[in-house]
Each structure stands twice: as structure tokens, then as C-alpha cells.
Amino acid sequence: MARCDAVAVNGSVTPACVANRRLGLAATVGVVAKSKIDRQDELLENVVERLDEEIVRWLLVQAATDHHDVARAIRLEAATPDDRLAVLKSMVDGGLRTRRFLDYGESSGWAMDAAPIVDALATAVETAPSRELVALLERAIGHVVKVILHADDSDGMIGDLARRLLELHEQICDAGVADPVALARWMARFDFDDQDFFNTDPVRYAAALGEQGLDIYRAEIAKRPAGEYDFARRYAIERLAVLDRDVERIIELLGGEMTAPHQFIKVAEAMLEIDRPADALVWARRGIHETTGWQVAKLYDLAAGVLDDRGDSLAVLDLRREQHQAMASASTYRLLHRAADAVGAWPAEIQPAREVLGLRDRGGLVDVLLADGETDAAWSVATSVGPWEPGADRWGRLAEARETTDPAAAMEVYLRLSDESLVRADRRNYQEAVRHLKSARRAAEAAGHTVEFSQYLAALREQHRRRPTLIQMLDKSKLR
């Protein structure tokens, strides 16, 4: 091999030298991989700094050859300002489209490959917003939506890309570069003609649309007959009512018959959106008193938020106490605790709050006692006589908390949980049983009951001797 210490007259490394160094680099990589030398403690920038420019270029080309995202990044960085949009368009058309159906696994892979393109668009939105980029984002959104129509997007990764592109579209329109008329027509076309997954919000786009764009948007909505585009049309009309701050229309459209919590929630949220917190509080309180169901909790949250913004901490406490008494749970207990702490009233609230919770949700009482570090009290509630069962997860947390003070009792719980896990022959159940048995062994050692544990384990092995997978898992965990 030729020496590699000679350089050309102009100071650059000779081609022969570069070739030799490439060979040397490849050999070095092999040695490093084989010996598992870890140099991650040294900054990569420092390593690159020591390399010749020709070697860095060669490495970059190799990386770009092997990785499409690297190649795209290089082309984008190398583009002049005038060419940058053309490079982005090529990336969008080449990487955000596919004609074939994507199954579940292929969908997530496609989304991961497409993500760097969306990243590049995000950078462009931040650094060089333009009317042409608005159009390109709309093109990208259209491509991704078409992919969703022909993909098993059960994990939602492609949908997440579409949502991010829509957020970028909102962001660039905030910069004031969009054509209002074109924007209005695109919104209507996207919402009514192109797909039915997503909706653009005229309230969010109001500044970009301006009066001219909003007039066009309203005209486009009017063109769509009722019944044919029910959901999209109703959403658009509701949002326009909010944009117009038309209180009566908001109540009519969002409230409907006012018989369910979600109707009161929508009206209260709309009142907050148009800066009418007093009205929001009225509608939230009406919903609390006139409806029932789990969604009422959201109405309490809305009312508490208004009162908190006013700085009325005592009213928040009264509201959270009312909520806890009406629908007691570990969650309402925590909300009451937080509200009482804000005014230094928790010592007076704690006992009645626990009494209510014990009557309505004994499991919730166990949970809050454990969270408060009152292990003995939690154990007492769990083992009290009554027609209820704490459940495996809660028993596991009780045993873990009890283990330091009463390891023998904890061991009994762990063994019972192990037996319950083995009722059905299933690998996942076996893993759960092994986990409980490990905990039981630890508790047995602390309680001085290792003999009893060994006897139990021997009997268990005999009972399940026809389950080889379980026996193997017991052996691997050294449960003998």
C-alpha cells in the first residue's frame, strides 16, 4: 500500500491517500465493532473535527446512499434559496405518496420514513414562510390524507403526520402570507370534498381569512346542501357562530335540547372562547344540577376554572366539596384536597371527605389512604367485612405497602395472587404468577417463613407439573 503522508502542491490530500484512508477507515470500523470499544463519551463534533475534508465528504455520500433521510437533508441544505422550494416539492411528491395499500406494519414504517419530510417543511415554515409554501403544505396534506384512505392506520401514526401538517398550515397562515380567497376555497374543498377525517376551524383561521376570505368561506358553506355534508357543515356553522359571538345562535346550535352534560359543556366552552366567563359559569352550574353521568365531572372542572381565575378560592372549595359529596371517588378526593390546601382548610375537610368516600367507593378510600402513606388504615379497610373485593391490582399495592411492617401477611397476599394468576394456562399469566412468587419469597425471608414458602412452592410445582412452560419459568427465576 502506498504511503499516505504526501499531499498535492495546493495542500489537499491526494486521491491515492484518500483511497488508502478509506480502506484504513473501514478496517478501523471493523476492529472497533469487534472489540466493542465504546467512545460515546467523546463528542462527535470533536471526532469529525480531526477528519480530512475528503474523508468527511466520502462518509457523507456513503451515509446518503444508505439512508434516504440523509440524502434528502443534503439536497435541501445544498439548494439555493431559489431552488429550496423545488427541492421540498420533490421531497413531498416523492415521499408523501404511495399507490399501494399499506397494512398495519407497513403503515407505521411509511409514517416513520415520511416524518423527516414533515420536519423539513416545519423548518421552512419557521425560516421562510411564503404563499408558495402554503400551497405546498396543502399539497402535502392532500397526499397524506389519500394515503390514510388506503392504509391500516390503526396506530394513528399517519394520522398524526396529517395533524402535524395541518398545525403547520395554521402556523404559516398566521404569518400573513396566505391568499385569503384561495385559503377559503381550500378549507371548504378539504372539509367537504377531499376527506371526512379532519376539519379546519374558521375561528382559528379568522385572521388569515380576513373579511374577504370569510365571505368566500361562508359562500362555499352555503353551496353545500344540508343532509349531504351533515357533520362538516354543522361544525362549520357552529364555529362561525362562535366567530360571530352570536350567543343565541351558539346556545341553539351547541346546546340543542339541553338534556345531556356534553351539551352544557359545549355551550360553557364556547362562552369561555368568546370571553364570557360569567355565562360559562352559569351554564356549567346548570349542567351540574340538571344532568347526570360521568361527563358532569367536566362541568365541575369548567366551573372551578372560572372561579379560580377570579381568585375565589373559597368558592372553589365549596364546589369541590359539593362534587365529592355528589360523585365521590379517589379523583374527587384529590381535587377537594387540593382546593382545601389552597386555603389551609384540609385538616377540617379530611375526615368527612374520607367518610363520604368510604360509603360510596371503598376501593377509592383504600387508594387515597395508600397515597397518604396510611398503610394500616388502608389494610383495615381492605380486610373489613363487607360485600366487596379490592381487586388484584389493589391487593398487590396493599401487600407491597404492608411488607415492611407485616411481611407474613404480605406473603399470604402474594401467594393468593399467584394462585389466581394460574387459574388459566397462559404465558402472560405465568409471568404474573412468577412476579408474585418472587415478591412472596422476599416477604417470606423477611418474616422467617422460608420453610413454609418452600413447602408451598413444592406443592405448586407438583400441582402444575403438566405445564412445562410454567416449570421452565420457575426454574429460570430460581424458584425451587
FENWO-V729276 format. One record per residue. N is the residue number from 1. RES is the residue in one letter. D_CENTER is the distance of its C-alpha to the mean C-alpha in Angstrom with 1 decimal. Layout:
n-><N;N>
res-><RES;RES>
d_center-><D_CENTER;D_CENTER>
This chain:
n-><1;2;3;4;5;6;7;8;9;10;11;12;13;14;15;16;17;18;19;20;21;22;23;24;25;26;27;28;29;30;31;32;33;34;35;36;37;38;39;40;41;42;43;44;45;46;47;48;49;50;51;52;53;54;55;56;57;58;59;60;61;62;63;64;65;66;67;68;69;70;71;72;73;74;75;76;77;78;79;80;81;82;83;84;85;86;87;88;89;90;91;92;93;94;95;96;97;98;99;100;101;102;103;104;105;106;107;108;109;110;111;112;113;114;115;116;117;118;119;120;121;122;123;124;125;126;127;128;129;130;131;132;133;134;135;136;137;138;139;140;141;142;143;144;145;146;147;148;149;150;151;152;153;154;155;156;157;158;159;160;161;162;163;164;165;166;167;168;169;170;171;172;173;174;175;176;177;178;179;180;181;182;183;184;185;186;187;188;189;190;191;192;193;194;195;196;197;198;199;200;201;202;203;204;205;206;207;208;209;210;211;212;213;214;215;216;217;218;219;220;221;222;223;224;225;226;227;228;229;230;231;232;233;234;235;236;237;238;239;240;241;242;243;244;245;246;247;248;249;250;251;252;253;254;255;256;257;258;259;260;261;262;263;264;265;266;267;268;269;270;271;272;273;274;275;276;277;278;279;280;281;282;283;284;285;286;287;288;289;290;291;292;293;294;295;296;297;298;299;300;301;302;303;304;305;306;307;308;309;310;311;312;313;314;315;316;317;318;319;320;321;322;323;324;325;326;327;328;329;330;331;332;333;334;335;336;337;338;339;340;341;342;343;344;345;346;347;348;349;350;351;352;353;354;355;356;357;358;359;360;361;362;363;364;365;366;367;368;369;370;371;372;373;374;375;376;377;378;379;380;381;382;383;384;385;386;387;388;389;390;391;392;393;394;395;396;397;398;399;400;401;402;403;404;405;406;407;408;409;410;411;412;413;414;415;416;417;418;419;420;421;422;423;424;425;426;427;428;429;430;431;432;433;434;435;436;437;438;439;440;441;442;443;444;445;446;447;448;449;450;451;452;453;454;455;456;457;458;459;460;461;462;463;464;465;466;467;468;469;470;471;472;473;474;475;476;477;478;479;480>
res-><M;A;R;C;D;A;V;A;V;N;G;S;V;T;P;A;C;V;A;N;R;R;L;G;L;A;A;T;V;G;V;V;A;K;S;K;I;D;R;Q;D;E;L;L;E;N;V;V;E;R;L;D;E;E;I;V;R;W;L;L;V;Q;A;A;T;D;H;H;D;V;A;R;A;I;R;L;E;A;A;T;P;D;D;R;L;A;V;L;K;S;M;V;D;G;G;L;R;T;R;R;F;L;D;Y;G;E;S;S;G;W;A;M;D;A;A;P;I;V;D;A;L;A;T;A;V;E;T;A;P;S;R;E;L;V;A;L;L;E;R;A;I;G;H;V;V;K;V;I;L;H;A;D;D;S;D;G;M;I;G;D;L;A;R;R;L;L;E;L;H;E;Q;I;C;D;A;G;V;A;D;P;V;A;L;A;R;W;M;A;R;F;D;F;D;D;Q;D;F;F;N;T;D;P;V;R;Y;A;A;A;L;G;E;Q;G;L;D;I;Y;R;A;E;I;A;K;R;P;A;G;E;Y;D;F;A;R;R;Y;A;I;E;R;L;A;V;L;D;R;D;V;E;R;I;I;E;L;L;G;G;E;M;T;A;P;H;Q;F;I;K;V;A;E;A;M;L;E;I;D;R;P;A;D;A;L;V;W;A;R;R;G;I;H;E;T;T;G;W;Q;V;A;K;L;Y;D;L;A;A;G;V;L;D;D;R;G;D;S;L;A;V;L;D;L;R;R;E;Q;H;Q;A;M;A;S;A;S;T;Y;R;L;L;H;R;A;A;D;A;V;G;A;W;P;A;E;I;Q;P;A;R;E;V;L;G;L;R;D;R;G;G;L;V;D;V;L;L;A;D;G;E;T;D;A;A;W;S;V;A;T;S;V;G;P;W;E;P;G;A;D;R;W;G;R;L;A;E;A;R;E;T;T;D;P;A;A;A;M;E;V;Y;L;R;L;S;D;E;S;L;V;R;A;D;R;R;N;Y;Q;E;A;V;R;H;L;K;S;A;R;R;A;A;E;A;A;G;H;T;V;E;F;S;Q;Y;L;A;A;L;R;E;Q;H;R;R;R;P;T;L;I;Q;M;L;D;K;S;K;L;R>
d_center-><56.1;57.1;56.6;53.7;55.0;56.8;55.3;56.5;58.7;55.9;53.9;51.3;50.7;52.9;51.4;52.9;51.3;47.9;48.4;49.5;46.6;44.2;45.9;45.8;42.2;41.4;43.6;42.0;38.5;39.9;41.5;38.4;36.3;39.0;39.6;35.8;36.6;33.6;33.9;30.3;31.7;33.4;31.6;31.3;32.8;35.9;36.3;36.2;38.6;41.2;41.1;43.6;42.3;43.5;41.5;38.3;38.9;39.6;36.4;34.4;36.1;35.4;31.7;31.6;33.5;31.1;27.8;27.3;24.7;27.3;30.0;28.0;27.4;31.1;32.4;30.3;31.5;35.0;35.1;37.2;35.8;37.7;36.3;32.7;31.7;33.6;31.7;28.4;29.7;30.8;27.4;25.8;28.5;28.6;24.9;23.1;25.5;26.6;29.1;28.4;26.2;23.1;22.5;19.2;19.8;21.2;18.4;15.8;18.7;19.6;16.2;16.3;19.9;19.2;16.5;19.4;21.2;18.5;18.6;22.3;22.2;20.0;22.7;25.3;23.9;24.0;27.4;29.4;28.4;31.0;31.9;32.0;28.4;27.3;29.1;27.5;24.0;25.1;26.5;23.3;21.3;24.2;24.1;20.4;20.9;23.9;22.2;19.7;22.9;24.2;21.3;19.5;16.0;14.8;11.6;10.9;11.2;14.3;13.0;10.3;13.5;15.4;13.2;13.4;17.1;17.5;16.1;18.6;21.2;20.9;21.1;24.2;25.8;25.6;27.8;30.6;31.3;30.7;33.7;33.3;35.2;33.4;30.0;31.0;32.2;29.2;26.9;29.2;29.5;25.8;25.1;28.2;29.5;26.9;24.1;22.7;18.9;18.3;20.4;21.5;22.3;25.9;25.2;22.7;25.3;28.3;29.4;29.3;31.1;33.8;36.5;37.6;34.2;33.5;37.0;36.2;32.8;34.6;37.3;34.8;33.3;36.8;37.6;35.2;37.0;35.6;34.6;33.7;30.5;29.8;26.0;25.8;29.1;28.4;25.1;27.1;29.9;27.8;26.2;29.7;31.0;28.5;29.5;33.1;32.5;34.5;34.1;36.2;34.5;31.0;32.2;33.9;31.0;28.0;30.0;32.1;34.0;32.1;32.0;28.3;25.8;23.4;26.4;27.1;23.5;23.6;27.0;26.0;23.0;25.3;27.9;25.6;24.7;28.5;29.1;31.0;29.5;32.7;32.3;28.7;29.9;32.7;30.5;28.0;31.0;32.6;29.6;29.5;33.2;33.5;30.7;29.1;26.0;22.6;21.6;24.3;22.0;20.3;23.8;24.6;21.6;22.8;26.4;25.5;23.7;26.9;29.2;27.3;27.6;31.2;31.5;32.9;31.6;34.2;33.2;29.6;31.1;33.2;30.3;28.1;31.3;31.9;28.4;28.8;32.2;31.1;28.0;28.0;25.1;23.6;21.1;24.1;26.0;23.5;23.4;27.2;27.4;25.6;27.8;30.9;30.2;30.1;33.7;34.9;35.5;33.4;36.6;38.1;35.0;33.9;36.6;36.5;32.7;33.0;35.9;34.0;31.0;33.5;35.1;32.0;29.4;31.1;28.0;26.2;29.2;29.0;25.4;26.3;29.5;27.7;25.3;28.4;30.1;32.8;32.9;36.4;35.7;32.6;34.7;37.5;35.3;33.9;37.4;39.2;41.0;39.4;37.9;34.4;32.4;29.7;27.8;27.2;24.1;25.8;29.1;27.4;26.2;29.7;31.5;29.6;30.4;33.9;34.7;36.1;38.6;39.4;38.5;40.8;39.0;35.6;37.2;38.2;34.7;33.3;36.1;35.6;31.9;33.0;35.5;33.0;30.7;33.7;34.8;33.1;33.6;30.2;29.0;25.8;28.1;30.3;27.7;26.9;30.7;31.2;28.6;30.5;33.8;32.9;32.2;35.4;37.4;36.2;37.1;40.4;41.4;40.8;42.8;45.6;45.0;44.6;47.5;46.0;42.7;44.6;46.6;43.5;41.9;45.1;45.3;41.7;42.5;45.6;43.9;41.3;43.5;42.9;39.2;39.4;35.6;35.4;38.6;37.3;34.1;36.3;38.5;35.8;34.6;38.3;38.5;42.2>
